[in-house]
Amino acid sequence: MKPLPFFLALIFMTTAFSCSDHARLQRKEDRLIGAWEFDKAFYRNDSQIFRDNVIDQFNGDIIEFYEDYTAIYDDYSEGMIYPGEWELFFERQWDGDDEDIEFYLDMYFYDRFGQESFAYFTCVNLITRNKLHVRARTRHGWYTFKFRRL
């Protein structure tokens, strides 16, 4: 009968510590690694009610994320490849007794001279093994990007 309490204690310990914020972050980073193609892209200006479909600007573009926090942006329309870096992090929001965590993905891409060419500062809405949905703020509006894994 002594193995039963030990077994229950082991289950409690694994469930209590397996859902830490940093463990969740690590799982999301693991899902992010790999090549992603733009599947859908929308833009909504702050003064607009409806969003515009802008996938034509991103058709064929691919972002590949590597484990060492580097990335490559393959811009199909320009025929250019931009090396870059990425960072996934979270912020915890406390609303009364409820806890909420938001994940953010920042991406920086550089030109051939090593100068920053463009960047995306995004809020991650969904990340699974095959789907990535993010929202990127611009000076005058929002991009919504939906990626699919290659």
N, C-alpha and C positions, 0 to 999 in steps of 0.2 A: 503493500500500500504506500510505501514511501516514494516510489517513482511518480505517482500522480501529482502531489504538490510541487515537485521539482519541475515536472512537465508544464503545469499550469503557470508557474513562475517564469519559465522560459518563454512561453507564449506571450505573457504579459510584457516581458522585457522587449521582445522583438516588435510587438505592436506599438509599445509606448515610444520607442526610439526610432522606429523605421520611418516615421512620418515627419521628421524634423524638416525645418525649412531648407536647410542646406542639402539634405537628402533629396528633397523635391527638386531643388535647383540642379543637382547633379543628374537626376533622371531626365530633366528637360534638356540639359546640355547634351546628354547622350543621344536623345532623339533628334537633336538639331544637326548632328554631324552627318555630312553627306551633301549630295547635289540636289538643289531645288529649282524647279522651273516655275516662272510666273504663270499661273493658271487664270487668274482674274485680277484686274486692277481698276480701281475707281478713285475719282477725285471729287471732293466737295469743297467748294470755296465757302468761307465763313458766311458770305451773304447769300448763298444758294440754299434752296429748300431741298432740291434733289441732287443726287450725285451723278457725275458723268462717267461713262465707261471709257477708260483710257488704256485698255489692254493693248491697243495698236502701238503704243509707245514702248511696250515691254515684251511684245511677242518674240519668243525665241531666246530671251535673256535667261541666264542661269546664274545662280549664286551657289557656290560650293563652300561649305564650312568644314574646317579641319580641327582636329583635337587640340592642336597647339594654339588655338584662338586666332588663327589666320584664316583668310577667306579669299576667294577669287570671284570677281563679277565678270561674267562673259557677256558683253553687250553685243548681241547679234546684229542689230541694225548698224552700229558703227564699226563692227569688225574689230573691236578692241577688247582686251582683257585687262582688268584693273585689279591689282593685288590689294589686299586689305586686311583689316583686323575686325574682330567682333568681341562683344562682351554681353553676357546674359546675367542679369541681376534681378533682385526683387526688392520690393518695399512692402512693409506690413502696414495696413490701415486698421486702426482700432476705432470701431464705431460702437460705443457702449460696451456690452458684453460680447458682442460678435467680433470675430477676427476675420480679416480678409487680406489676402496676399495678391499683389500685382507683379507680374513678370515683365521685364523690359529687355529688349534686344537692341543694342547700339552697334551700328556697322559703319566703318570708315573705309573709303576706297581712295587709292592714290594714283596719280598719273605717272608717266614714265620717268619723271624727274624726282619722284618721291614726295611731291606736294599733294595735299589733300584735294581730291577732285570733287568728291561728293560724299555725303553721309546720310544715313537714315537713323533716326531715333524713334524707335517703335515700342508700342505696347503689344505684348503677345496676347492674343485672344484665344488661340487654340494651337496646340502642338501635339501631334500624334506621330505615329511612325510614317504616315503617308501624307499628312496635311499640316500646313503651317499657315495661320491667319494672323496678320499683324496690322496695326494702324500706325501710320507715321504722320506726325505733325509737321506742317510747313509754316512759313510765315503768314500765309493767307488762307490756309485750309487744312484738309486732311486727305491723305492717301489711305486706301484700304487695299491691302495686297493679300491674295490667296495664292499659295504655292502648293505644288504637288511634287512629291519626291520622284526623282528619276531612277 
